[in-house]
Amino acid sequence: GTFSCEPVTCSKPVLPEHGATITPTSATIEYEETYTLTCSSGYKPEPSEVSCQSSGQLSGTLACVKVTCSKPVLPEHGATITPTSATIEYEETYTLTCSSGYKPEPSEVSCQSSGSFREHWLVLK
């Protein structure tokens, strides 16, 4: 018989909750190759990829986490932004109140799947 050295392989991970695709679609990958995850709208992959280690184990566990948006800066003449938390999740909203004599436009901004806000606050007299 002859000796040969075969590459170590790793099995494809299970698609996590809110996962959309894992590529490549093959059941196994070889040492140093990677599986890449995409997630449903409003979710982001963490990590976005895992690689096959020399041990035959993947470098991590794929997960889809809810997209978050950072609290916007209080605009001039703005009084409060609620909730007061530093971030909100996808589809949640921040609401602005203004100083006396000013009104917010729009009164609220919602967190988009991109991790940013579609709307921006203007403060009207």
VOVOMAR-812552 format. One record per residue (C-alpha): residue number from 1; x, y, z negated; residue in three letters. Coordinates in pm, 1 decimal, always signed. Each point is the difference from the previous one (the first is absolute). Example, Ala and Ser with C-alpha at 12.3 -4.5 7.8 and 13.67 -1.06 7.14 Angstrom:
! VOVOMAR-812552
<rodo><num>1</num><X>+1230.0</X><Y>-450.0</Y><Z>-780.0</Z><residu>ALA</residu></rodo>
<rodo><num>2</num><X>+137.0</X><Y>+344.0</Y><Z>+66.0</Z><residu>SER</residu></rodo>
! end
This chain:
! VOVOMAR-812552
<rodo><num>1</num><X>+0.0</X><Y>+0.0</Y><Z>+0.0</Z><residu>GLY</residu></rodo>
<rodo><num>2</num><X>+97.9</X><Y>+364.1</Y><Z>+34.9</Z><residu>THR</residu></rodo>
<rodo><num>3</num><X>-18.6</X><Y>+273.2</Y><Z>-259.2</Z><residu>PHE</residu></rodo>
<rodo><num>4</num><X>-184.5</X><Y>+323.6</Y><Z>+68.0</Z><residu>SER</residu></rodo>
<rodo><num>5</num><X>-76.5</X><Y>+313.6</Y><Z>-195.1</Z><residu>CYS</residu></rodo>
<rodo><num>6</num><X>-361.1</X><Y>+108.9</Y><Z>+28.2</Z><residu>GLU</residu></rodo>
<rodo><num>7</num><X>-121.4</X><Y>+344.3</Y><Z>-108.3</Z><residu>PRO</residu></rodo>
<rodo><num>8</num><X>-199.0</X><Y>+22.3</Y><Z>-322.1</Z><residu>VAL</residu></rodo>
<rodo><num>9</num><X>-368.9</X><Y>+76.6</Y><Z>+61.5</Z><residu>THR</residu></rodo>
<rodo><num>10</num><X>-263.8</X><Y>+177.7</Y><Z>-208.3</Z><residu>CYS</residu></rodo>
<rodo><num>11</num><X>-374.9</X><Y>-57.8</Y><Z>+17.6</Z><residu>SER</residu></rodo>
<rodo><num>12</num><X>-241.4</X><Y>+274.0</Y><Z>+105.7</Z><residu>LYS</residu></rodo>
<rodo><num>13</num><X>-155.5</X><Y>+171.3</Y><Z>-303.1</Z><residu>PRO</residu></rodo>
<rodo><num>14</num><X>-375.2</X><Y>+10.5</Y><Z>-59.5</Z><residu>VAL</residu></rodo>
<rodo><num>15</num><X>-170.0</X><Y>+314.0</Y><Z>+133.4</Z><residu>LEU</residu></rodo>
<rodo><num>16</num><X>-58.7</X><Y>+214.6</Y><Z>-311.2</Z><residu>PRO</residu></rodo>
<rodo><num>17</num><X>-331.7</X><Y>+161.7</Y><Z>-91.1</Z><residu>GLU</residu></rodo>
<rodo><num>18</num><X>-66.8</X><Y>+293.0</Y><Z>+241.3</Z><residu>HIS</residu></rodo>
<rodo><num>19</num><X>+270.3</X><Y>-135.8</Y><Z>+232.2</Z><residu>GLY</residu></rodo>
<rodo><num>20</num><X>-59.8</X><Y>+31.6</Y><Z>+374.9</Z><residu>ALA</residu></rodo>
<rodo><num>21</num><X>+290.0</X><Y>-185.3</Y><Z>+168.0</Z><residu>THR</residu></rodo>
<rodo><num>22</num><X>+329.7</X><Y>-172.5</Y><Z>-71.9</Z><residu>ILE</residu></rodo>
<rodo><num>23</num><X>+244.7</X><Y>-16.7</Y><Z>+290.3</Z><residu>THR</residu></rodo>
<rodo><num>24</num><X>+142.3</X><Y>-213.7</Y><Z>+139.4</Z><residu>PRO</residu></rodo>
<rodo><num>25</num><X>-295.4</X><Y>-241.0</Y><Z>-13.8</Z><residu>THR</residu></rodo>
<rodo><num>26</num><X>+230.2</X><Y>-305.3</Y><Z>-16.4</Z><residu>SER</residu></rodo>
<rodo><num>27</num><X>-34.8</X><Y>-231.7</Y><Z>-302.2</Z><residu>ALA</residu></rodo>
<rodo><num>28</num><X>+370.6</X><Y>+36.8</Y><Z>-83.5</Z><residu>THR</residu></rodo>
<rodo><num>29</num><X>+285.9</X><Y>+241.2</Y><Z>+58.7</Z><residu>ILE</residu></rodo>
<rodo><num>30</num><X>+373.7</X><Y>-65.0</Y><Z>-16.4</Z><residu>GLU</residu></rodo>
<rodo><num>31</num><X>+261.8</X><Y>+142.2</Y><Z>-236.2</Z><residu>TYR</residu></rodo>
<rodo><num>32</num><X>+26.2</X><Y>+382.7</Y><Z>+27.1</Z><residu>GLU</residu></rodo>
<rodo><num>33</num><X>-316.0</X><Y>+31.9</Y><Z>+213.7</Z><residu>GLU</residu></rodo>
<rodo><num>34</num><X>-292.1</X><Y>+201.7</Y><Z>-137.0</Z><residu>THR</residu></rodo>
<rodo><num>35</num><X>-378.6</X><Y>-9.7</Y><Z>-29.5</Z><residu>TYR</residu></rodo>
<rodo><num>36</num><X>-167.1</X><Y>+340.6</Y><Z>+36.3</Z><residu>THR</residu></rodo>
<rodo><num>37</num><X>-335.1</X><Y>+89.2</Y><Z>-159.7</Z><residu>LEU</residu></rodo>
<rodo><num>38</num><X>-268.3</X><Y>+243.0</Y><Z>+113.4</Z><residu>THR</residu></rodo>
<rodo><num>39</num><X>-298.7</X><Y>+86.8</Y><Z>-218.1</Z><residu>CYS</residu></rodo>
<rodo><num>40</num><X>-363.8</X><Y>+100.1</Y><Z>+42.5</Z><residu>SER</residu></rodo>
<rodo><num>41</num><X>-88.1</X><Y>+369.6</Y><Z>+28.7</Z><residu>SER</residu></rodo>
<rodo><num>42</num><X>+55.1</X><Y>+177.5</Y><Z>-331.2</Z><residu>GLY</residu></rodo>
<rodo><num>43</num><X>+269.6</X><Y>-244.3</Y><Z>-111.9</Z><residu>TYR</residu></rodo>
<rodo><num>44</num><X>+375.0</X><Y>-2.5</Y><Z>+50.2</Z><residu>LYS</residu></rodo>
<rodo><num>45</num><X>+242.8</X><Y>-293.0</Y><Z>-12.9</Z><residu>PRO</residu></rodo>
<rodo><num>46</num><X>+240.1</X><Y>-25.6</Y><Z>-295.9</Z><residu>GLU</residu></rodo>
<rodo><num>47</num><X>+247.5</X><Y>-118.4</Y><Z>+104.2</Z><residu>PRO</residu></rodo>
<rodo><num>48</num><X>-66.9</X><Y>+24.7</Y><Z>+374.8</Z><residu>SER</residu></rodo>
<rodo><num>49</num><X>+224.1</X><Y>-298.9</Y><Z>+70.3</Z><residu>GLU</residu></rodo>
<rodo><num>50</num><X>+165.6</X><Y>-297.7</Y><Z>-166.9</Z><residu>VAL</residu></rodo>
<rodo><num>51</num><X>+303.7</X><Y>-187.1</Y><Z>+125.0</Z><residu>SER</residu></rodo>
<rodo><num>52</num><X>+98.0</X><Y>-364.5</Y><Z>-16.9</Z><residu>CYS</residu></rodo>
<rodo><num>53</num><X>+274.5</X><Y>-50.0</Y><Z>-259.1</Z><residu>GLN</residu></rodo>
<rodo><num>54</num><X>+274.9</X><Y>-264.5</Y><Z>+6.2</Z><residu>SER</residu></rodo>
<rodo><num>55</num><X>-190.8</X><Y>-179.7</Y><Z>-279.4</Z><residu>SER</residu></rodo>
<rodo><num>56</num><X>-295.7</X><Y>-61.2</Y><Z>+233.5</Z><residu>GLY</residu></rodo>
<rodo><num>57</num><X>-209.6</X><Y>+248.4</Y><Z>-199.6</Z><residu>GLN</residu></rodo>
<rodo><num>58</num><X>-140.1</X><Y>+330.4</Y><Z>+127.3</Z><residu>LEU</residu></rodo>
<rodo><num>59</num><X>+154.6</X><Y>+320.0</Y><Z>-139.0</Z><residu>SER</residu></rodo>
<rodo><num>60</num><X>-325.0</X><Y>+110.2</Y><Z>-162.3</Z><residu>GLY</residu></rodo>
<rodo><num>61</num><X>-378.5</X><Y>-23.7</Y><Z>-13.6</Z><residu>THR</residu></rodo>
<rodo><num>62</num><X>-203.1</X><Y>+191.2</Y><Z>+257.8</Z><residu>LEU</residu></rodo>
<rodo><num>63</num><X>-282.2</X><Y>+214.4</Y><Z>-137.2</Z><residu>ALA</residu></rodo>
<rodo><num>64</num><X>-235.7</X><Y>+270.1</Y><Z>+126.6</Z><residu>CYS</residu></rodo>
<rodo><num>65</num><X>-48.0</X><Y>+290.3</Y><Z>-239.2</Z><residu>VAL</residu></rodo>
<rodo><num>66</num><X>-259.0</X><Y>+274.2</Y><Z>+22.5</Z><residu>LYS</residu></rodo>
<rodo><num>67</num><X>+124.4</X><Y>+315.1</Y><Z>+172.2</Z><residu>VAL</residu></rodo>
<rodo><num>68</num><X>+28.1</X><Y>+293.6</Y><Z>-239.9</Z><residu>THR</residu></rodo>
<rodo><num>69</num><X>+10.5</X><Y>+375.2</Y><Z>+61.2</Z><residu>CYS</residu></rodo>
<rodo><num>70</num><X>+192.5</X><Y>+245.7</Y><Z>-216.3</Z><residu>SER</residu></rodo>
<rodo><num>71</num><X>-187.5</X><Y>+283.0</Y><Z>-169.1</Z><residu>LYS</residu></rodo>
<rodo><num>72</num><X>+6.0</X><Y>+313.4</Y><Z>+216.6</Z><residu>PRO</residu></rodo>
<rodo><num>73</num><X>+148.7</X><Y>+326.9</Y><Z>-125.8</Z><residu>VAL</residu></rodo>
<rodo><num>74</num><X>-253.5</X><Y>+230.5</Y><Z>-166.4</Z><residu>LEU</residu></rodo>
<rodo><num>75</num><X>-57.7</X><Y>+276.4</Y><Z>+258.8</Z><residu>PRO</residu></rodo>
<rodo><num>76</num><X>+7.5</X><Y>+370.3</Y><Z>-80.5</Z><residu>GLU</residu></rodo>
<rodo><num>77</num><X>-316.0</X><Y>+91.2</Y><Z>-197.9</Z><residu>HIS</residu></rodo>
<rodo><num>78</num><X>-56.9</X><Y>-370.2</Y><Z>-70.0</Z><residu>GLY</residu></rodo>
<rodo><num>79</num><X>-112.3</X><Y>-76.1</Y><Z>-355.5</Z><residu>ALA</residu></rodo>
<rodo><num>80</num><X>-8.1</X><Y>-380.0</Y><Z>-34.2</Z><residu>THR</residu></rodo>
<rodo><num>81</num><X>+48.4</X><Y>-317.5</Y><Z>+199.4</Z><residu>ILE</residu></rodo>
<rodo><num>82</num><X>-182.7</X><Y>-310.2</Y><Z>-123.5</Z><residu>THR</residu></rodo>
<rodo><num>83</num><X>+83.1</X><Y>-270.8</Y><Z>-74.8</Z><residu>PRO</residu></rodo>
<rodo><num>84</num><X>+321.4</X><Y>+121.0</Y><Z>-168.2</Z><residu>THR</residu></rodo>
<rodo><num>85</num><X>+190.9</X><Y>-320.4</Y><Z>+91.2</Z><residu>SER</residu></rodo>
<rodo><num>86</num><X>+314.9</X><Y>+38.8</Y><Z>+214.2</Z><residu>ALA</residu></rodo>
<rodo><num>87</num><X>-136.9</X><Y>-238.7</Y><Z>+264.5</Z><residu>THR</residu></rodo>
<rodo><num>88</num><X>-332.8</X><Y>-136.5</Y><Z>+121.6</Z><residu>ILE</residu></rodo>
<rodo><num>89</num><X>-71.4</X><Y>-310.1</Y><Z>+206.9</Z><residu>GLU</residu></rodo>
<rodo><num>90</num><X>-126.4</X><Y>-32.0</Y><Z>+358.0</Z><residu>TYR</residu></rodo>
<rodo><num>91</num><X>-355.4</X><Y>+139.2</Y><Z>+40.7</Z><residu>GLU</residu></rodo>
<rodo><num>92</num><X>+7.5</X><Y>+174.9</Y><Z>-340.2</Z><residu>GLU</residu></rodo>
<rodo><num>93</num><X>-23.4</X><Y>+379.1</Y><Z>-10.2</Z><residu>THR</residu></rodo>
<rodo><num>94</num><X>+148.6</X><Y>+301.5</Y><Z>-178.1</Z><residu>TYR</residu></rodo>
<rodo><num>95</num><X>-241.1</X><Y>+285.2</Y><Z>-74.0</Z><residu>THR</residu></rodo>
<rodo><num>96</num><X>+108.0</X><Y>+364.4</Y><Z>-20.5</Z><residu>LEU</residu></rodo>
<rodo><num>97</num><X>-154.6</X><Y>+279.4</Y><Z>-204.6</Z><residu>THR</residu></rodo>
<rodo><num>98</num><X>+108.3</X><Y>+360.4</Y><Z>+46.6</Z><residu>CYS</residu></rodo>
<rodo><num>99</num><X>+42.5</X><Y>+312.2</Y><Z>-209.5</Z><residu>SER</residu></rodo>
<rodo><num>100</num><X>-303.1</X><Y>+225.4</Y><Z>-40.8</Z><residu>SER</residu></rodo>
<rodo><num>101</num><X>-81.1</X><Y>+174.6</Y><Z>+328.6</Z><residu>GLY</residu></rodo>
<rodo><num>102</num><X>+151.6</X><Y>-275.7</Y><Z>+218.5</Z><residu>TYR</residu></rodo>
<rodo><num>103</num><X>-141.6</X><Y>-319.3</Y><Z>+147.5</Z><residu>LYS</residu></rodo>
<rodo><num>104</num><X>+181.9</X><Y>-310.0</Y><Z>+122.1</Z><residu>PRO</residu></rodo>
<rodo><num>105</num><X>-20.3</X><Y>-102.8</Y><Z>+364.4</Z><residu>GLU</residu></rodo>
<rodo><num>106</num><X>-43.3</X><Y>-297.9</Y><Z>+11.0</Z><residu>PRO</residu></rodo>
<rodo><num>107</num><X>-90.8</X><Y>-71.4</Y><Z>-362.3</Z><residu>SER</residu></rodo>
<rodo><num>108</num><X>+160.4</X><Y>-344.9</Y><Z>+16.7</Z><residu>GLU</residu></rodo>
<rodo><num>109</num><X>+268.0</X><Y>-188.1</Y><Z>+193.8</Z><residu>VAL</residu></rodo>
<rodo><num>110</num><X>+0.0</X><Y>-377.1</Y><Z>+47.7</Z><residu>SER</residu></rodo>
<rodo><num>111</num><X>+297.7</X><Y>-234.0</Y><Z>+13.3</Z><residu>CYS</residu></rodo>
<rodo><num>112</num><X>+44.5</X><Y>-145.9</Y><Z>+351.7</Z><residu>GLN</residu></rodo>
<rodo><num>113</num><X>+147.2</X><Y>-338.0</Y><Z>+95.4</Z><residu>SER</residu></rodo>
<rodo><num>114</num><X>+315.6</X><Y>+187.1</Y><Z>+111.6</Z><residu>SER</residu></rodo>
<rodo><num>115</num><X>+68.3</X><Y>+106.8</Y><Z>-360.7</Z><residu>GLY</residu></rodo>
<rodo><num>116</num><X>-79.7</X><Y>+364.1</Y><Z>+76.7</Z><residu>SER</residu></rodo>
<rodo><num>117</num><X>-307.9</X><Y>+222.1</Y><Z>+3.5</Z><residu>PHE</residu></rodo>
<rodo><num>118</num><X>-198.3</X><Y>+75.4</Y><Z>+313.9</Z><residu>ARG</residu></rodo>
<rodo><num>119</num><X>-113.7</X><Y>+334.4</Y><Z>-141.6</Z><residu>GLU</residu></rodo>
<rodo><num>120</num><X>+202.4</X><Y>+286.7</Y><Z>-149.7</Z><residu>HIS</residu></rodo>
<rodo><num>121</num><X>-128.4</X><Y>+254.2</Y><Z>-246.5</Z><residu>TRP</residu></rodo>
<rodo><num>122</num><X>-56.1</X><Y>+360.7</Y><Z>+94.1</Z><residu>LEU</residu></rodo>
<rodo><num>123</num><X>-123.1</X><Y>+229.7</Y><Z>-271.6</Z><residu>VAL</residu></rodo>
<rodo><num>124</num><X>-266.3</X><Y>+244.2</Y><Z>+117.8</Z><residu>LEU</residu></rodo>
<rodo><num>125</num><X>-106.6</X><Y>+322.4</Y><Z>-169.8</Z><residu>LYS</residu></rodo>
! end
